[in-house]
Structure formats: structure tokens, C-alpha cells
Amino acid sequence: MRILWFAHRDIKHPKAGGAERTIYEVGKRLVKLNVDVNVVTVNPGNLLNYEVIDGIKTYRIKHNIRAHLSVGKMIRRIEPDAIIDDMGHAIPWCSPRFTDKRVIVFFHHLHARSLNGQVNIFLAKLITFIEKGYPYIYKNNMFITESDTSENDLIDLGIRKENIIRIPPGVDLNLFHPGEKTKNIQLLYFGGLRKYKRPEYAIQVYKELYKEIKDLKLVVTGNGPLLDIMKRDVNNKNYNIDFLGKIDYNELSTIIRESWVNLHFSVTEGWGFSILESSASGTPSVAFGVPGVMDTIKDNFNGFLVNDINEFKDKILYIIKNEDLFIKNSREFAEKFTWDKTAEMWYKLLSQS
């Protein structure tokens, strides 16, 4: 079986995130099941135009527009048995226009929720309009999505429920595992430093706690437009806050397992990847109860879902007092999600005639 997966980024893209992690983790497992996996993506300018990554044949085309204009050509070149149009970045690939082969749409989340402050008003309206067009572009296609919220969003857009299949992502339970916590309490924020993720709230929460918790530390990882603003906010303050930028997965996994509580402030997610990785590491999370996040936190089990920023302080203090229980519960929750299970579900779907 040969598949063609259209996506805007691959795992080596400097802005790769959860969507690209899924392509990589599922793709390399499909290769082991004798599937010929071909990914067509956008070259940001610093990567090879063609590369094989753990068996995944990766074709990179410079510029978004050129990549979209190449859809028909790449379908004819690769001659796949099935095609995946990955909607991790909103703009559709429109593969059904170029082939009568089976096309599956991978819908991560509704971008309209997270556009405020990310793009200008005109572009936000355009992307929202495009998303509303999915039922017409992919009228008879099957949709894959990860969370309950995203499934409901698809139904609200006009996709028939019988055309939607839920396949949740997994987590690397070997890389992300419980370990010894830091001697002094350490809070963690990791993820993109972009407006819709509201990372600046981490500093607000820290300010409310650092006088109550001796030698409290906050670690912030990730890059984005808010990084310099956050650094200026704590400049010349007597705070113990480390800004690490974007770090590799191995270093990140160590920091997660050493931390006591993971902080998450996003207004929406397709899936709470960072929360699940924290849970696997025995690190509970406190987060807003928003789309995509509610699937990865069982309230008062592997963390807490809150409605207001002022609730973070009390929930964090409660976790700290009951840390051993939350470590156990967090790992138990994460063990339900494995990449092997996710890949098996994809394989079964792709193998259907």
C-alpha cells in the first residue's frame, strides 16, 4: 500500500508541533507495516528538497503556494492508493479535485478560535471563510480528528457524523516517564509563545506564588513573538525564572519529569500534546477547560481544569500537597495513549478498500 500525505510542515520544520509529531510517529510505524509513506510538505528554505526520515519519504516544495499548486503533479508522480489531506494549518489541499483515489481529511482543530492576535483581521476572516467551506470541498470524504471538541466542530461545520472517525494521538511512554522531582518546587510552561497560548499567564501565576513557596522556580521553554515581552516583564526582578527557548526532545523530557506542575493557558488546542507528555512524566497539569485540553485532563486526577486565572494558585498548592498521588494518577492516565495504538487505527482505516 502506498499513501501520500499532504502537510504544511514535517517533523524537521523549525515550527513543527503536535500535528507534525503525529505525522512522524504514525508514518514511521506505518513504514514498519510495509506501507510506502510519502509526505509532501513545504520547505521553509533551510531543509533538503527530498529526504527519507525513518522510512518516510519526504518531499519539500519551497513556498506554500507552489506546494498547493503541485498537488495534482505529486498525485500523478507518486500514484498513491490513498491520500491524506492534513489540515493542521487550515488551508485545504483539495486533493479530490485531482484524483478519484480515496482521500482522507485529517482535521486537528478549528483555527477560527485561535486567530485573534495571530493574523490581521482580513486574513482571519479569510481563513474562517475557508474552514466553513470544508463540507463543500470534501463533500464525500472521511474526516479523522483527535478530540471530542474537534468532532463537534466538524459537525457544526456541516460534516456528517458518520463521516467522522476519532483517532487520538499517542505519547512516547519510554521517553516521557516519571523520575525524581527537583528539591525545590519547579513549575513549567512549555509550548509556543504565541498570543492564543497566553504564555504570559505563567509569570502572573508565578508572581502570586513565589512569596508563599520558598525558592520557587519557573521554567519556560519554547519560542515565539511573546518571548522578548515576557523577558522584559521580569527584567531586574528578583525572580527565579529560566527562559530556555526551543530545546530538543530529550532535554525537554528531563525538565518535564523534574517539574512539579505543568501550566497550560491556551484558548484552544486540537489536542493537549504537552499535557499528555507531562502526564506520562508523572507531572500533573493545571489548565483552562478549553477545547482539546478537556480530552487530556481528568479533573482532580492528573491535574485540574479551571475557568479563571485566579484559580491556578489554589490548584497548584493542592497538587503540591498531594504530589505523590498526582504523579501516580498522571502516569496511569497517559498509559491509555500509545503511538502504536494510534498507528494501528490509522493502518486499519487506510487498509479499507
N, C-alpha and C positions, 0 to 999 in steps of 0.2 A: 504494500500500500504506500502510495506517495501523497503527501499532503503539502499544501502551500499555505503559509501563514503570513498574512499581510499585517504589519505592525509599524508604528511610527518610530519605535526605538527598540533596540535589543539590549541584552544584559551588559554590554560594554559601553553603551552610551553614557556620557558623563551625567546625564539626568535620569538614568534608569531608576525605576522604583518598583513598587509592588506588581504592576502589570507586567513589566519585563521579567521580574523574578518568576512569575507563573509560566511565561513562555519558555524560559530556560529550564526550569525544574520539570515541567511536563514534557518539553521537547526532548531532553536528553534521555528520559525514561522511555518515551515512545521509540527512540532510536534503538534501545536495547530490546524492544519488542519487534524489531525488524521493520519499523516504519521509516520510510525515507522522508525526513523532515526538512523542509525548505522554508526559510524565513526571509521575506523581502521587507526591508526597512529603510529608514532614512540615514544617510551618512552625515553626521554633524561637521565633517570636514577633517577630522583627525584619525579616522579609522580606515582599515582596509576596505576596498570595494567588495571583496569576497573573502570569506574566512569560514573555516569549519570549527565550530566550538562544541566540544564534547559530542561530535557526531552531527550537530545541527548545521546544515549548510546555510550560511548567512550571506545574503546579497544586499549590499548597501548602495542606495542611489542618492546622489547629492541633491538636496533641496526637496522640500515637501511636495511642491507642485509637480516636479519631474517624477517623483515616486508614484504619485497618483496617476499621472499620465501613462505610466509604464505598466499599469495593471494588466491590460489586455495582452501586451507583449510578453510579460512574465508568465501569464497563464499558458500561452501558446508554447513558450520555451520549456517550461517545466512539465506540462501535461499532467497535472495532479489528478488523483482520484477524488480528493475532497479539498475544499478551500475554507480557511478561517479568516474572516474579516474582523480584525481586532479593533475595538472601539475605545481603546484605552485613552485616546486623545481626541475623541468626539467626531472628527471628520470622517465620513464613511468612505470605504474603498469602492463600493458599487460593483463588486465582482459579478453579481448576477447579470449585469448588462453585457458581459463579455463571454459568458460560458453557460452551458446547460449542465455543468457539473454541480455536484452538491456544494452549497455554500452555507456555512455555519457562522453566525454572528456572535462574537464574544463581547458582551456588554458589561462594563465594570461598574459604572455609576453614572448618574445624571449630572452632567457637567454644569447645567444651568444653576445648580445650587452653589457652586464654588467659584463662579466667575467674577463676583463682586470684588473689585480691587485688584484682580489679576490682569484683566484686559480692559480696553476702553469700552465705552457704552455701545458703540456701533458694533464692535466685534462680539460683545456679549450677546446682543440681540440676534446677530447672525448665527452664532453657534446654537443659541436656544431654538431658533427657527429650524436649523438643520436637524437638531435632535427630534423635533416634532415631525420631521419628515421620514424618520426611520421606518414607520409602518408602510409607507409607500415605496421606499427604496428596497426594502426587504419584506415585501408583502407575504411571500410564501416560504420564508426561510425560518429555520430553527434558531432560537436565541439561547445562548448559555450565559448565565450570570452567577454571581457568587453569594449574594446575601438576600435575605427576605425583603429588605427595603428596595434593592435594585429590581427584584422581581415585580414588586408592586409598582415601581416607577414605569417599568415596561408595559404593564397592564394599563396604567394611566395614559401612556402614550398611544395606546391602541393596539398593542401586540396581544394576540390571543393567548390565554393562559396555557392552552395545550401545546403551544409552540415555544414554551419556555422550560428549560431544564436547569436545575440548580446543581452546580459543581463547586463546592467550597475549596479554597486553596489549602495547602498544607504548610508544614513548618519542619525545618531540619532539627529533629529531636536529638541528634548527636552533637551538632554544633551548638545549639541552644539548650543548655541543661543547667540545673541548679548547681550552685557552688557556694563557697564561703562569701558572706557579705562583708563589706568594709567595716572596720572597727567603729568609726563614727558614721552617723547616718548620711546616706548619699541619695539624693533624688536625681532622676534622669529625665531629660527630654531628648528624644531622637526622632529625626524626620526632617522634612523640608521646612526651611524658614521662610514660608510664604504666607501671605495675608490670611487666606482661608483656613490655614492650620493654627493661627493665633499663638505662635510660639512665645510671644512676649508675655503671655499669661504666666509662663513658668517663673519669670522674675517676680511677678506680682505675688505668686504663691510663696516663693522663697522669702520675700520680704516679710510676709506675715508669720513665717515660721522660724526664721533664723535666731530671733531673740529667745524663743522658747526651747529650742533644741541646740544644745551645746555643740559647737564645731560642725554645724550643718553644712553640707556641701551640695551644690547643684552642678551637674554635668550636662552641657548642651552640645549635641552633635548635629551635623548637617550644615548645608549651605543654602543660601537664598538671599533675596533682597533685604530681608529684615535683620541680617546678621550685624551689620555695622550699627544699626539703630539700637539693637539690644546691647551691644558692647558699650555704646555711648551712655546708655541708661545707667550702667553700673560703674562707669569710669570714676575713679577716685573714691569709690565706696569701699567700706571695709567688709566686702562680701567674699565668700569662698565659692566662686563660680568659674568653671572652666569651659571655654568655648573651643571645641576640638575640630570644628569643620567636618568635612566628609572623611570618614575613616573606613578602612577595609572591614570586611565581614568578620574576620577572626578577632580583630581588636574590639569591634563593636560587641560581639558576643560576650567577651570578657567583662566589659563595662556593664552590660545589662545584668549579668548574673551577680555582679558585686553590688549593684544598686538595690535599695530597699523598696522604692516605689517608682513606677514609671508614670509620667504625666502626659496626658493627651488632651488637646484642646480644639481639634479640628471641627469645623462646622458640618462636614460630611466626609465620608470615605466610601470607596467601593467595597473595601474590606479592611479591617484593622490589622494589617500585617504586623506593625510594630507591637501591637498589644498581644498578638498571638506569640510572637517571638519572645516577648517579656514573660508571658505565662509559662512557656516552655523552659525558661531560665529560672523559674521559681520567683519571679518578680511581679507582684500584683500591680494593677494599673488603676488610676482614677481618671475618669474621662467624662466628657459631656455625653449624655444619652442621645446621640445623633445617628442618622442613617449610616449603616456599615459598621459602626462601632458596637451597636447593640447586639450584633451577632457574635462578638468576640469577648464580651464581658458578661458573666453571670453575676448579677448584683449580690454583693456581700459573700462572694465565693472566691473568685480570682481577681477581685477588685470592686470598684463602685462606679455606678453611673449616676451622674449628678445633673442638675438643671441650671445651677448658678455657680459662678466662680467662687463665691463666698463659702460654698460647701466643701471645697477642696481641703481646706485646713483640717477640719474635724475628721474627715475620712482618712486623711494621711496619718493623723495621730492615732486613729483607731487601728489602722493596719500595723503601724509600728509596735503597738502594744500587743498585737496578736500575730506577729510576723511569722512564726513557725507554722501556724495553721494556714496562713495565706500562701506561704511557699508550697506547702503540700497541695493545697487546692488548685493553685495556679498550674502546677505541672500536670495534675490529674486532668484538668480541663484541656490543656494543649495536646495531650496524648490521643485525643479523639481525631486529630487532624494530622495526616501524614501526606507527603508528596506522592508516595507510592499509591495510596488510595485515590488521590486526585487524578493521577495519570491513568489508573485503571478505568476510572469513569470516563475519561476522555477517549481512551482506546476503544472501549465498548461502543461509545457513541459514533466515533469515526468509522468503526468497522461495519456499522449498519449499512445495508445497501439502499 
